[in-house]
Amino acid sequence: MLFDHSVDPLELDNLAEKEAYKSIMPKLARELRQKWGANFLKE
């Protein structure tokens, strides 16, 4: 999920689902995994 808290503080509009953000999502996912570890989303 990806939200712009400056205009959507209630996180109602998931930008990750929008076409305009599809190209940046893999980069953001890599950065999250580098910082938090490969299994940070798994239980």
C-alpha positions in Angstrom: 0.0 0.0 0.0 1.1 3.5 -0.7 -0.6 6.7 0.7 0.0 10.4 0.4 -0.6 11.5 4.0 -0.5 15.2 3.1 -3.7 14.9 1.1 -5.1 11.6 2.4 -4.4 11.3 6.2 -7.1 8.6 6.6 -5.4 6.4 4.0 -8.5 6.0 1.9 -6.8 6.2 -1.5 -4.2 3.4 -2.1 -1.9 4.9 -4.7 -0.2 1.6 -5.2 -3.2 0.5 -7.2 -3.0 3.5 -9.6 -1.4 3.1 -13.0 0.7 6.2 -12.4 2.5 4.5 -9.5 3.0 1.0 -10.9 6.5 1.7 -12.2 7.8 3.0 -8.9 6.3 0.2 -6.7 9.1 -2.4 -7.4 11.7 0.2 -6.3 9.8 1.0 -3.2 9.4 -2.7 -2.4 13.1 -3.3 -2.8 13.9 -0.4 -0.5 11.5 -1.7 2.2 13.0 -5.2 2.1 16.6 -3.7 2.3 15.7 -1.8 5.4 13.3 -4.2 7.1 14.4 -7.6 5.8 13.1 -9.9 3.1 10.4 -11.4 5.3 9.0 -8.3 6.9 5.6 -8.8 5.4 5.3 -12.4 6.3 3.9 -13.7 9.6 
